[in-house]
């Protein structure tokens, strides 16, 4: 079965492509610069696309098993200097998601034999900043910038449902991995004995191990009745302070040096919400469907990544 992945060269997409290829799927990874991509083996084919349309790849959707739409510019930027949300960055963050989703719909609509499944990426930012404890997929959307981005992101591929295509929306939490994401940045202050809670430390930290992100998506592909919204977060959420303590224990460092909220607000403006706000969603629907997490506890997840 052929599976197409947009955003397939990012942290999640690359590992997902490798896992699917290992299971015997033919994997098509769409990339704007395929000549720069390395690390893929057999059964994975790189195809150039413009990030906006189905030109050059849309015909591959005909007869494919699934399209996994992960494409979208990082809201956290590639470096600390690029976190701040200027009007241009906000526009780029939104347009990258809308354009990719519209391209997926275009490809599905043109296919004579339509894909069985579209997996649409989203994020737990959908729920906005919440301080009311643990909640599941039935919780309402927030109203801030990230929540509105997620609402638009999820809506853009909704038309495939009217074409008879099964659609699963995955609201992804903070992905823990050695290869990238938030964790390498968070480790740095601990290395210098300067780690601790960010802001109040009471905000939720909706973490998930990269292997479980990949595992959950493979599970959704292989489960024909799976559709609708799924939180991709670990079943045992923690606060920011609790996460810092777990990280400190793994690294044999204290977690007592707080990082004041005003510092992040001054440095990053509105984008400081990524660090200072939080929520504690649980993957209720994923658990009900029968997915078994490899890393349900944060301590064992961090140990597997950091080798302690």
C-alpha positions in Angstrom: 0.0 0.0 0.0 1.2 3.5 -0.9 1.3 6.2 1.8 2.0 9.8 1.0 3.4 12.1 3.7 3.5 15.9 3.5 6.0 17.3 6.0 7.8 14.0 5.8 11.3 15.4 6.4 10.5 16.9 9.8 11.0 15.3 13.2 7.8 13.3 13.2 7.5 12.7 9.4 11.0 11.2 9.0 10.6 8.7 11.8 7.0 7.8 10.6 8.3 7.3 7.0 11.0 5.0 8.3 8.6 3.0 10.4 6.0 2.6 7.6 8.7 1.5 5.2 9.9 -1.1 7.7 6.4 -2.5 7.8 6.5 -2.9 4.0 4.5 0.2 2.9 5.6 2.1 -0.2 6.2 5.6 1.2 6.1 8.8 -0.8 7.7 11.8 1.1 6.9 15.2 -0.4 9.7 17.8 -0.1 10.4 21.2 -1.6 14.1 20.3 -1.6 14.4 16.5 -2.1 18.1 16.9 -3.1 19.0 18.0 0.4 17.2 15.1 2.2 19.3 12.2 3.5 18.7 9.3 5.8 15.9 7.5 3.9 16.3 3.9 2.7 14.4 1.5 0.5 10.6 1.8 0.0 10.8 5.6 0.6 10.6 7.9 -2.5 11.2 11.6 -2.3 9.0 13.7 -4.6 9.3 17.4 -5.2 6.4 19.7 -4.5 5.8 23.4 -4.0 4.0 23.1 -0.7 0.9 24.8 -2.1 -0.7 22.6 -4.8 -1.0 19.0 -6.0 1.2 19.7 -9.0 3.9 17.0 -9.5 2.5 14.5 -7.0 -1.3 14.6 -7.1 -1.5 11.6 -9.5 0.2 9.5 -6.8 -2.9 9.9 -4.6 -4.9 7.8 -7.1 -5.0 4.3 -5.5 -3.0 5.2 -2.5 -3.9 3.9 0.9 -3.4 7.1 3.0 -2.2 10.7 2.9 -0.7 12.0 6.1 -0.7 15.8 6.2 2.0 17.0 8.6 3.1 20.0 6.7 3.3 23.4 8.4 5.9 25.9 9.5 7.1 25.5 13.1 5.4 27.8 15.5 8.5 27.7 17.7 10.9 28.6 15.0 14.2 27.0 14.1 16.1 28.9 16.8 15.5 31.1 19.8 15.9 34.2 17.6 13.0 33.1 15.4 10.4 32.4 18.0 8.9 35.9 18.2 5.6 36.0 16.2 5.7 39.0 13.9 2.8 39.7 11.6 4.8 38.1 8.8 5.6 35.0 10.8 1.9 34.6 11.8 0.9 34.8 8.2 3.5 32.3 7.2 2.5 29.9 10.0 -1.1 30.0 8.9 -0.6 29.9 5.1 1.8 27.0 5.2 -0.9 24.9 6.8 -3.8 26.1 4.7 -1.9 25.7 1.5 -0.8 22.2 2.3 -4.3 21.1 3.3 -5.8 22.6 0.2 -3.2 20.6 -1.9 -4.3 17.4 -0.2 -8.0 18.1 -0.9 -7.1 18.9 -4.5 -5.3 15.6 -4.9 -8.0 13.5 -3.2 -10.7 15.2 -5.4 -8.9 14.4 -8.6 -8.2 10.8 -7.8 -10.3 8.1 -9.5 -9.6 5.7 -6.7 -9.5 7.9 -3.7 -7.3 7.2 -0.6 -8.9 5.3 2.2 -7.6 7.7 4.9 -6.3 11.2 5.5 -4.5 11.9 8.7 -4.6 15.6 9.5 -2.1 16.9 11.9 -3.0 19.5 14.5 -1.8 20.4 18.0 -3.0 20.5 21.6 -2.7 24.3 21.2 -6.3 23.8 19.8 -7.5 23.9 23.4 -5.8 27.2 24.3 -4.2 27.8 27.7 -6.1 25.9 30.4 -5.7 25.6 34.1 -8.8 23.4 34.9 -6.9 20.1 35.1 -7.1 17.0 33.0 -9.5 16.9 30.0 -10.1 14.8 26.8 -10.9 15.4 23.1 -14.4 16.7 23.9 -13.0 19.9 25.4 -13.8 23.1 23.5 -11.3 25.1 21.4 -9.5 28.1 22.9 -9.5 31.6 21.4 -5.8 32.6 21.2 -3.6 32.6 18.1 -2.5 29.0 18.4 -6.1 27.8 18.9 -7.3 29.7 15.9 -4.4 28.3 13.8 -5.4 24.7 14.9 -9.1 25.4 14.1 -8.1 26.5 10.5 -5.6 23.7 10.2 -8.1 21.0 11.1 -10.9 22.5 8.9 -8.9 22.7 5.7 -9.1 19.0 4.9 -12.7 18.5 6.1 -14.0 18.3 2.5 -12.4 14.9 2.0 -15.0 13.5 4.4 -17.8 14.4 1.9 -15.8 12.4 -0.7 -16.1 9.2 1.4 -12.6 9.3 2.8 -12.0 8.4 6.4 -10.3 11.3 8.3 -8.4 11.2 11.6 -7.2 14.4 13.3 -4.2 14.1 15.6 -3.7 16.9 18.1 -0.1 16.4 19.0 1.5 17.5 22.2 5.2 18.3 23.1 7.2 15.6 21.3 10.2 14.3 23.3 13.1 13.1 21.1 16.8 13.3 20.9 16.7 14.2 17.2 15.0 17.6 17.7 11.9 19.3 19.0 11.7 21.0 22.4 13.9 18.7 24.5 17.4 19.6 23.3 16.7 23.2 24.2 15.3 22.3 27.6 18.3 20.2 28.5 20.9 23.0 28.0 20.2 24.9 31.3 20.3 21.7 33.3 23.8 20.9 31.9 24.9 24.1 33.6 23.1 23.4 36.9 20.6 26.2 36.0 17.5 24.2 35.3 14.1 24.7 36.9 10.5 25.5 36.3 9.5 28.0 33.6 7.2 30.8 34.9 5.0 29.5 37.7 5.7 25.9 36.7 2.1 25.1 37.3 1.1 25.1 33.6 0.4 21.7 32.1 3.1 20.0 30.0 1.4 17.7 27.5 4.3 15.6 26.5 4.6 12.4 24.4 7.5 10.3 23.3 8.3 10.4 19.5 8.0 6.6 19.3 4.4 6.9 20.6 3.6 9.6 18.1 4.8 7.3 15.3 3.2 4.2 16.9 -0.2 6.0 17.3 -0.2 7.1 13.7 0.6 3.6 12.4 -2.1 2.3 14.7 -4.7 4.7 13.2 -3.6 3.6 9.7 -4.1 0.0 10.6 -7.4 0.5 12.4 -10.2 0.9 9.8 -12.8 2.2 12.2 -10.5 4.9 13.6 -11.7 8.4 12.6 -12.3 11.8 14.2 -10.1 13.6 16.8 -7.3 11.9 18.8 -5.1 13.6 21.3 -1.5 12.4 20.8 -0.2 13.0 24.3 0.9 10.6 27.0 -1.8 9.2 29.3 0.0 10.7 32.3 0.4 14.5 31.8 2.5 16.5 34.2 3.1 20.1 35.1 6.1 22.1 33.8 7.6 21.9 37.3 7.1 18.1 37.5 8.7 17.7 34.1 11.7 19.7 35.2 12.1 17.6 38.3 12.0 14.4 36.2 14.5 15.8 33.8 16.8 16.9 36.7 16.6 13.4 38.2 17.6 11.8 34.9 20.5 14.2 34.4 21.6 14.2 38.1 21.0 18.0 38.3 18.9 20.1 40.5 15.6 21.7 39.2 15.4 24.7 41.5 16.4 27.7 39.4 13.1 29.3 38.1 13.0 31.1 34.8 10.8 34.2 35.4 7.8 34.7 33.1 8.6 38.3 32.4 12.0 37.4 30.8 10.2 35.2 28.2 7.5 37.8 27.6 10.1 40.5 27.0 12.1 38.3 24.7 9.4 36.5 22.7 6.2 38.6 23.1 3.0 36.8 22.3 5.0 33.7 21.4 6.0 33.3 25.0 2.7 31.5 25.3 4.4 28.4 23.9 6.5 28.2 27.1 4.3 29.9 29.8 0.9 28.5 28.9 -0.1 24.9 29.0 -2.8 22.3 29.3 -3.2 18.7 30.4 -5.1 16.7 27.7 -5.2 13.0 27.8 -5.5 10.6 24.9 -8.9 9.2 25.9 -10.0 8.1 22.4 -6.7 6.5 21.5 -6.8 4.5 24.7 -10.4 3.5 24.1 -9.4 2.3 20.6 -6.8 0.0 22.1 -3.5 1.7 21.5 -0.9 0.7 24.1 1.7 3.4 24.9 5.3 2.3 25.0 6.2 5.2 27.3 3.2 6.2 29.5 5.4 7.7 32.2 7.6 10.8 31.8 10.5 9.3 33.8 10.9 6.3 31.6 10.4 8.3 28.4 13.2 10.7 29.4 15.4 7.7 30.4 15.0 6.1 27.0 16.1 9.3 25.3 18.9 10.4 27.5 20.3 6.9 28.2 20.0 6.9 32.0 
